[in-house]
Amino acid sequence: MKKLLLATTALFTGATINANIDASLLQLDPSTGSSSSYVVLNRSVQFTGIIRNEGTNAITALDLVYSDENGIHTDHISSVNIAPGADYSFMHAAPYVMHQLGPHDITFSVVTPGDNNSANDQQRVTMQGVAFIPVHHVTVEEATGTWCGWCVRGIVYMDSMHAVHPSDADLIAVHDGDPMTYAT
């Protein structure tokens, strides 16, 4: 059925499709602009992502390849069996190490023998070399009072935030119209 659908699509669009093998680089992390694309000098980052088998045959071997200012880095993966329509999560074996400040363009590709559709095999990411990454500290204020029957929810929420962010969030309950009100 899938081959018939692909052949019909090719007939109507005028495209020539060999859909037997088609590895698609669905997701790449870090991605341009994400917080993980900012890397402190001399630290490394691992590329991870998701590949989807868009073909009609299983994928049993592939190469994960990225190129940067230092050359080409290949991770050959031969022990996979990605069924048609299935996703495969990966981590590239060679970490990228940031050596200079500023932007660094990286091209990441999945290379599969017999894949004739190269339009979905590659993504580009711009990594930013930085001297340091600042620690963010957030202040959260909650309006409350002992007269408020719904404010117990706020206590639970603030407690949950403290459990997740014990050292980088200041949590303040501002009371009004009750014995714990602080006028100033």
CYANA upper distance limits for C-alpha pairs under 8 A (distance plus 0.5 A):
  1 MET  CA      5 LEU  CA      6.69
  2 LYS  CA      6 LEU  CA      6.64
  2 LYS  CA     56 THR  CA      7.90
  3 LYS  CA      7 ALA  CA      6.51
  3 LYS  CA     19 ALA  CA      8.20
  3 LYS  CA     56 THR  CA      7.75
  4 LEU  CA      8 THR  CA      6.51
  5 LEU  CA      9 THR  CA      6.61
  6 LEU  CA     10 ALA  CA      6.65
  6 LEU  CA     17 ILE  CA      7.94
  6 LEU  CA     19 ALA  CA      7.94
  7 ALA  CA     11 LEU  CA      6.62
  7 ALA  CA     17 ILE  CA      7.92
  8 THR  CA     12 PHE  CA      6.80
  9 THR  CA     13 THR  CA      6.53
  9 THR  CA     15 ALA  CA      8.45
 10 ALA  CA     14 GLY  CA      5.93
 10 ALA  CA     15 ALA  CA      5.23
 10 ALA  CA     16 THR  CA      6.40
 10 ALA  CA     17 ILE  CA      6.83
 11 LEU  CA     15 ALA  CA      7.43
 17 ILE  CA    116 ASN  CA      8.35
 17 ILE  CA    117 ASN  CA      8.22
 18 ASN  CA    116 ASN  CA      6.91
 18 ASN  CA    117 ASN  CA      8.22
 19 ALA  CA     54 GLU  CA      7.99
 19 ALA  CA     55 GLY  CA      5.29
 19 ALA  CA     56 THR  CA      6.59
 19 ALA  CA    116 ASN  CA      8.31
 19 ALA  CA    117 ASN  CA      8.46
 20 ASN  CA     55 GLY  CA      5.47
 20 ASN  CA     56 THR  CA      5.26
 20 ASN  CA     57 ASN  CA      5.72
 20 ASN  CA    115 ASP  CA      8.34
 21 ILE  CA     53 ASN  CA      8.07
 21 ILE  CA     54 GLU  CA      7.84
 21 ILE  CA     55 GLY  CA      5.05
 21 ILE  CA     56 THR  CA      6.89
 21 ILE  CA     57 ASN  CA      6.23
 21 ILE  CA     58 ALA  CA      7.88
 21 ILE  CA     59 ILE  CA      7.45
 21 ILE  CA    112 THR  CA      8.28
 21 ILE  CA    114 GLY  CA      6.54
 21 ILE  CA    115 ASP  CA      5.55
 21 ILE  CA    116 ASN  CA      7.99
 22 ASP  CA     53 ASN  CA      6.40
 22 ASP  CA     54 GLU  CA      5.58
 22 ASP  CA     55 GLY  CA      4.99
 22 ASP  CA     56 THR  CA      8.48
 22 ASP  CA    112 THR  CA      8.20
 22 ASP  CA    114 GLY  CA      8.50
 22 ASP  CA    115 ASP  CA      5.57
 22 ASP  CA    116 ASN  CA      7.56
 22 ASP  CA    117 ASN  CA      6.75
 23 ALA  CA     51 ILE  CA      6.99
 23 ALA  CA     52 ARG  CA      6.40
 23 ALA  CA     53 ASN  CA      5.35
 23 ALA  CA     54 GLU  CA      6.48
 23 ALA  CA     55 GLY  CA      7.58
 23 ALA  CA     59 ILE  CA      8.16
 23 ALA  CA    110 VAL  CA      7.55
 23 ALA  CA    111 VAL  CA      8.22
 23 ALA  CA    112 THR  CA      7.16
 23 ALA  CA    115 ASP  CA      7.40
 23 ALA  CA    120 ASN  CA      8.06
 23 ALA  CA    121 ASP  CA      7.10
 24 SER  CA     51 ILE  CA      5.98
 24 SER  CA     52 ARG  CA      5.63
 24 SER  CA     53 ASN  CA      6.78
 24 SER  CA     54 GLU  CA      6.97
 24 SER  CA    110 VAL  CA      7.98
 24 SER  CA    120 ASN  CA      5.49
 24 SER  CA    121 ASP  CA      5.71
 25 LEU  CA     49 GLY  CA      8.26
 25 LEU  CA     50 ILE  CA      6.86
 25 LEU  CA     51 ILE  CA      5.19
 25 LEU  CA     52 ARG  CA      7.12
 25 LEU  CA    109 SER  CA      7.74
 25 LEU  CA    110 VAL  CA      6.92
 25 LEU  CA    120 ASN  CA      6.60
 25 LEU  CA    121 ASP  CA      5.73
 25 LEU  CA    122 GLN  CA      6.78
 25 LEU  CA    123 GLN  CA      7.86
 26 LEU  CA     49 GLY  CA      7.93
 26 LEU  CA     50 ILE  CA      5.95
 26 LEU  CA     51 ILE  CA      5.81
 26 LEU  CA     52 ARG  CA      6.70
 26 LEU  CA    120 ASN  CA      8.34
 27 GLN  CA     49 GLY  CA      5.47
 27 GLN  CA     50 ILE  CA      5.49
 27 GLN  CA     51 ILE  CA      7.54
 28 LEU  CA     47 PHE  CA      7.55
 28 LEU  CA     48 THR  CA      6.47
 28 LEU  CA     49 GLY  CA      4.86
 28 LEU  CA     50 ILE  CA      7.28
 28 LEU  CA    123 GLN  CA      7.94
 29 ASP  CA     36 SER  CA      8.36
 29 ASP  CA     47 PHE  CA      6.25
 29 ASP  CA     48 THR  CA      5.73
 29 ASP  CA     49 GLY  CA      6.18
 30 PRO  CA     34 SER  CA      6.99
 30 PRO  CA     36 SER  CA      6.00
 30 PRO  CA     37 SER  CA      5.83
 30 PRO  CA     47 PHE  CA      6.98
 30 PRO  CA     48 THR  CA      7.88
 30 PRO  CA    125 VAL  CA      8.07
 31 SER  CA     36 SER  CA      8.17
 31 SER  CA     37 SER  CA      6.80
 31 SER  CA    125 VAL  CA      6.12
 31 SER  CA    126 THR  CA      8.01
 32 THR  CA     37 SER  CA      6.64
 32 THR  CA    124 ARG  CA      8.48
 32 THR  CA    125 VAL  CA      5.42
 32 THR  CA    126 THR  CA      5.63
 32 THR  CA    127 MET  CA      7.20
 33 GLY  CA     37 SER  CA      6.75
 33 GLY  CA    126 THR  CA      8.15
 34 SER  CA     38 TYR  CA      8.09
 37 SER  CA    126 THR  CA      7.66
 37 SER  CA    127 MET  CA      5.34
 37 SER  CA    128 GLN  CA      6.59
 38 TYR  CA    127 MET  CA      6.54
 38 TYR  CA    128 GLN  CA      5.22
 38 TYR  CA    129 GLY  CA      6.56
 38 TYR  CA    130 VAL  CA      7.03
 38 TYR  CA    133 ILE  CA      8.40
 39 VAL  CA     43 ARG  CA      7.18
 39 VAL  CA     44 SER  CA      7.93
 39 VAL  CA     45 VAL  CA      7.95
 39 VAL  CA     98 MET  CA      7.03
 39 VAL  CA    127 MET  CA      7.75
 39 VAL  CA    128 GLN  CA      6.64
 39 VAL  CA    129 GLY  CA      5.70
 39 VAL  CA    130 VAL  CA      6.42
 39 VAL  CA    133 ILE  CA      8.47
 40 VAL  CA     98 MET  CA      7.45
 40 VAL  CA    129 GLY  CA      6.38
 40 VAL  CA    130 VAL  CA      5.42
 40 VAL  CA    131 ALA  CA      6.02
 40 VAL  CA    132 PHE  CA      6.04
 40 VAL  CA    133 ILE  CA      7.44
 41 LEU  CA     97 VAL  CA      8.35
 41 LEU  CA     98 MET  CA      5.66
 41 LEU  CA     99 HIS  CA      5.86
 41 LEU  CA    100 GLN  CA      6.91
 41 LEU  CA    101 LEU  CA      7.54
 41 LEU  CA    129 GLY  CA      6.50
 41 LEU  CA    130 VAL  CA      6.68
 41 LEU  CA    131 ALA  CA      6.58
 41 LEU  CA    132 PHE  CA      8.44
 42 ASN  CA     97 VAL  CA      6.51
 42 ASN  CA     98 MET  CA      5.74
 42 ASN  CA     99 HIS  CA      5.81
 43 ARG  CA     97 VAL  CA      6.09
 43 ARG  CA     98 MET  CA      6.42
 44 SER  CA     95 PRO  CA      6.36
 44 SER  CA     96 TYR  CA      5.80
 44 SER  CA     97 VAL  CA      4.66
 44 SER  CA     98 MET  CA      6.80
 45 VAL  CA     95 PRO  CA      5.99
 45 VAL  CA     96 TYR  CA      5.79
 45 VAL  CA     97 VAL  CA      7.00
 46 GLN  CA     91 MET  CA      7.25
 46 GLN  CA     92 HIS  CA      6.98
 46 GLN  CA     93 ALA  CA      8.25
 46 GLN  CA     94 ALA  CA      7.80
 46 GLN  CA     95 PRO  CA      5.26
 46 GLN  CA     96 TYR  CA      6.89
 47 PHE  CA     91 MET  CA      6.27
 47 PHE  CA     92 HIS  CA      5.99
 47 PHE  CA     95 PRO  CA      7.52
 47 PHE  CA     96 TYR  CA      8.25
 48 THR  CA     89 SER  CA      7.88
 48 THR  CA     90 PHE  CA      5.94
 48 THR  CA     91 MET  CA      4.81
 48 THR  CA     92 HIS  CA      6.82
 49 GLY  CA     89 SER  CA      6.23
 49 GLY  CA     90 PHE  CA      6.01
 49 GLY  CA     91 MET  CA      7.29
 50 ILE  CA     87 ASP  CA      6.89
 50 ILE  CA     88 TYR  CA      5.99
 50 ILE  CA     89 SER  CA      5.02
 50 ILE  CA     90 PHE  CA      6.73
 51 ILE  CA     87 ASP  CA      6.07
 51 ILE  CA     88 TYR  CA      5.60
 51 ILE  CA     89 SER  CA      6.97
 51 ILE  CA     90 PHE  CA      8.18
 52 ARG  CA     85 GLY  CA      6.99
 52 ARG  CA     86 ALA  CA      6.25
 52 ARG  CA     87 ASP  CA      4.84
 52 ARG  CA     88 TYR  CA      6.78
 53 ASN  CA     58 ALA  CA      7.94
 53 ASN  CA     59 ILE  CA      7.53
 53 ASN  CA     82 ILE  CA      6.97
 53 ASN  CA     83 ALA  CA      7.18
 53 ASN  CA     84 PRO  CA      5.72
 53 ASN  CA     85 GLY  CA      5.68
 53 ASN  CA     86 ALA  CA      6.17
 53 ASN  CA     87 ASP  CA      6.96
 54 GLU  CA     84 PRO  CA      6.70
 54 GLU  CA     85 GLY  CA      6.10
 55 GLY  CA     84 PRO  CA      6.23
 55 GLY  CA     85 GLY  CA      7.80
 56 THR  CA     84 PRO  CA      5.81
 57 ASN  CA     83 ALA  CA      7.51
 57 ASN  CA     84 PRO  CA      6.45
 58 ALA  CA     81 ASN  CA      6.63
 58 ALA  CA     82 ILE  CA      5.81
 58 ALA  CA     83 ALA  CA      5.07
 58 ALA  CA     84 PRO  CA      6.17
 59 ILE  CA     80 VAL  CA      7.54
 59 ILE  CA     81 ASN  CA      6.10
 59 ILE  CA     82 ILE  CA      5.50
 59 ILE  CA     83 ALA  CA      7.23
 59 ILE  CA     84 PRO  CA      8.46
 59 ILE  CA    112 THR  CA      8.27
 60 THR  CA     78 SER  CA      6.84
 60 THR  CA     79 SER  CA      7.16
 60 THR  CA     80 VAL  CA      5.44
 60 THR  CA     81 ASN  CA      5.24
 60 THR  CA     82 ILE  CA      7.10
 61 ALA  CA     76 HIS  CA      8.18
 61 ALA  CA     77 ILE  CA      6.17
 61 ALA  CA     78 SER  CA      4.83
 61 ALA  CA     79 SER  CA      7.17
 61 ALA  CA     80 VAL  CA      6.63
 61 ALA  CA     81 ASN  CA      8.28
 61 ALA  CA    112 THR  CA      7.21
 61 ALA  CA    113 PRO  CA      8.25
 62 LEU  CA     76 HIS  CA      6.65
 62 LEU  CA     77 ILE  CA      5.89
 62 LEU  CA     78 SER  CA      7.00
 62 LEU  CA    110 VAL  CA      7.31
 62 LEU  CA    111 VAL  CA      6.16
 62 LEU  CA    112 THR  CA      5.19
 62 LEU  CA    113 PRO  CA      7.71
 63 ASP  CA     74 THR  CA      6.93
 63 ASP  CA     75 ASP  CA      6.11
 63 ASP  CA     76 HIS  CA      4.97
 63 ASP  CA     77 ILE  CA      6.45
 63 ASP  CA    110 VAL  CA      6.26
 63 ASP  CA    111 VAL  CA      5.49
 63 ASP  CA    112 THR  CA      6.99
 64 LEU  CA     74 THR  CA      6.18
 64 LEU  CA     75 ASP  CA      5.57
 64 LEU  CA     76 HIS  CA      6.93
 64 LEU  CA     77 ILE  CA      8.18
 64 LEU  CA     92 HIS  CA      7.20
 64 LEU  CA    108 PHE  CA      7.99
 64 LEU  CA    109 SER  CA      6.53
 64 LEU  CA    110 VAL  CA      5.36
 64 LEU  CA    111 VAL  CA      6.97
 65 VAL  CA     72 ILE  CA      7.42
 65 VAL  CA     73 HIS  CA      6.09
 65 VAL  CA     74 THR  CA      4.98
 65 VAL  CA     75 ASP  CA      6.91
 65 VAL  CA    108 PHE  CA      6.25
 65 VAL  CA    109 SER  CA      5.69
 65 VAL  CA    110 VAL  CA      6.78
 65 VAL  CA    111 VAL  CA      7.89
 66 TYR  CA     72 ILE  CA      6.33
 66 TYR  CA     73 HIS  CA      5.87
 66 TYR  CA     74 THR  CA      7.22
 66 TYR  CA    106 ILE  CA      7.17
 66 TYR  CA    107 THR  CA      5.97
 66 TYR  CA    108 PHE  CA      4.76
 66 TYR  CA    109 SER  CA      6.71
 67 SER  CA     71 GLY  CA      6.04
 67 SER  CA     72 ILE  CA      4.84
 67 SER  CA     73 HIS  CA      6.69
 67 SER  CA    106 ILE  CA      6.22
 67 SER  CA    107 THR  CA      5.95
 67 SER  CA    108 PHE  CA      7.21
 68 ASP  CA     72 ILE  CA      7.10
 68 ASP  CA    104 HIS  CA      7.98
 68 ASP  CA    105 ASP  CA      7.18
 68 ASP  CA    106 ILE  CA      5.54
 68 ASP  CA    107 THR  CA      7.57
 69 GLU  CA    104 HIS  CA      8.10
 73 HIS  CA     94 ALA  CA      7.37
 74 THR  CA     94 ALA  CA      8.30
 75 ASP  CA     92 HIS  CA      6.73
 75 ASP  CA     93 ALA  CA      6.53
 75 ASP  CA     94 ALA  CA      7.77
 82 ILE  CA     86 ALA  CA      6.54
 82 ILE  CA     87 ASP  CA      7.52
 82 ILE  CA     88 TYR  CA      7.20
 98 MET  CA    129 GLY  CA      6.59
 99 HIS  CA    129 GLY  CA      7.91
100 GLN  CA    129 GLY  CA      6.40
101 LEU  CA    128 GLN  CA      7.51
101 LEU  CA    129 GLY  CA      4.71
101 LEU  CA    130 VAL  CA      5.93
101 LEU  CA    131 ALA  CA      7.60
102 GLY  CA    128 GLN  CA      5.76
102 GLY  CA    129 GLY  CA      5.37
102 GLY  CA    130 VAL  CA      7.24
103 PRO  CA    126 THR  CA      6.66
103 PRO  CA    127 MET  CA      6.14
103 PRO  CA    128 GLN  CA      5.00
103 PRO  CA    129 GLY  CA      6.81
104 HIS  CA    126 THR  CA      5.94
104 HIS  CA    127 MET  CA      5.57
104 HIS  CA    128 GLN  CA      6.68
104 HIS  CA    129 GLY  CA      8.02
105 ASP  CA    124 ARG  CA      7.60
105 ASP  CA    125 VAL  CA      6.46
105 ASP  CA    126 THR  CA      5.01
105 ASP  CA    127 MET  CA      6.89
106 ILE  CA    124 ARG  CA      6.22
106 ILE  CA    125 VAL  CA      5.84
106 ILE  CA    126 THR  CA      6.65
106 ILE  CA    127 MET  CA      7.92
107 THR  CA    122 GLN  CA      7.56
107 THR  CA    123 GLN  CA      6.51
107 THR  CA    124 ARG  CA      5.01
107 THR  CA    125 VAL  CA      7.01
108 PHE  CA    122 GLN  CA      6.12
108 PHE  CA    123 GLN  CA      5.88
108 PHE  CA    124 ARG  CA      6.58
108 PHE  CA    125 VAL  CA      8.30
109 SER  CA    121 ASP  CA      6.00
109 SER  CA    122 GLN  CA      4.77
109 SER  CA    123 GLN  CA      7.02
110 VAL  CA    121 ASP  CA      5.86
110 VAL  CA    122 GLN  CA      7.06
111 VAL  CA    115 ASP  CA      8.13
111 VAL  CA    121 ASP  CA      7.56
117 ASN  CA    121 ASP  CA      8.12
118 SER  CA    122 GLN  CA      8.08
135 VAL  CA    168 ASP  CA      8.46
136 HIS  CA    168 ASP  CA      7.26
137 HIS  CA    168 ASP  CA      5.22
137 HIS  CA    169 ALA  CA      6.10
137 HIS  CA    170 ASP  CA      8.07
138 VAL  CA    168 ASP  CA      6.88
138 VAL  CA    169 ALA  CA      5.22
138 VAL  CA    170 ASP  CA      6.67
139 THR  CA    169 ALA  CA      6.21
139 THR  CA    170 ASP  CA      5.10
139 THR  CA    171 LEU  CA      6.56
139 THR  CA    172 ILE  CA      8.09
140 VAL  CA    169 ALA  CA      7.74
140 VAL  CA    170 ASP  CA      6.64
140 VAL  CA    171 LEU  CA      5.51
140 VAL  CA    172 ILE  CA      6.60
141 GLU  CA    171 LEU  CA      6.67
141 GLU  CA    172 ILE  CA      5.22
141 GLU  CA    173 ALA  CA      6.32
141 GLU  CA    174 VAL  CA      7.19
142 GLU  CA    154 GLY  CA      7.62
142 GLU  CA    171 LEU  CA      8.40
142 GLU  CA    172 ILE  CA      6.67
142 GLU  CA    173 ALA  CA      5.26
142 GLU  CA    174 VAL  CA      6.35
143 ALA  CA    173 ALA  CA      6.54
143 ALA  CA    174 VAL  CA      5.42
143 ALA  CA    175 HIS  CA      6.67
143 ALA  CA    176 ASP  CA      8.01
144 THR  CA    148 CYS  CA      7.31
144 THR  CA    151 CYS  CA      6.43
144 THR  CA    154 GLY  CA      8.38
144 THR  CA    173 ALA  CA      6.92
144 THR  CA    174 VAL  CA      6.41
144 THR  CA    175 HIS  CA      5.47
144 THR  CA    176 ASP  CA      7.08
145 GLY  CA    151 CYS  CA      7.69
145 GLY  CA    174 VAL  CA      8.40
145 GLY  CA    175 HIS  CA      5.45
145 GLY  CA    176 ASP  CA      6.10
145 GLY  CA    177 GLY  CA      7.09
145 GLY  CA    178 ASP  CA      6.36
145 GLY  CA    180 MET  CA      8.42
146 THR  CA    175 HIS  CA      8.45
146 THR  CA    178 ASP  CA      6.47
146 THR  CA    179 PRO  CA      8.45
147 TRP  CA    177 GLY  CA      8.43
147 TRP  CA    178 ASP  CA      7.46
150 TRP  CA    154 GLY  CA      8.30
151 CYS  CA    155 ILE  CA      7.27
152 VAL  CA    156 VAL  CA      7.00
153 ARG  CA    157 TYR  CA      6.68
154 GLY  CA    158 MET  CA      6.49
155 ILE  CA    159 ASP  CA      6.57
156 VAL  CA    160 SER  CA      6.68
157 TYR  CA    161 MET  CA      6.73
158 MET  CA    162 HIS  CA      6.69
158 MET  CA    171 LEU  CA      7.24
159 ASP  CA    163 ALA  CA      6.79
160 SER  CA    164 VAL  CA      6.93
161 MET  CA    165 HIS  CA      6.34
161 MET  CA    166 PRO  CA      8.20
161 MET  CA    169 ALA  CA      8.39
162 HIS  CA    166 PRO  CA      5.32
162 HIS  CA    169 ALA  CA      7.67
162 HIS  CA    171 LEU  CA      8.08
165 HIS  CA    169 ALA  CA      6.33
174 VAL  CA    181 THR  CA      8.07
175 HIS  CA    180 MET  CA      6.59
175 HIS  CA    181 THR  CA      5.41
175 HIS  CA    182 TYR  CA      7.83
176 ASP  CA    180 MET  CA      8.14
176 ASP  CA    181 THR  CA      5.69
176 ASP  CA    182 TYR  CA      8.49
177 GLY  CA    181 THR  CA      6.78
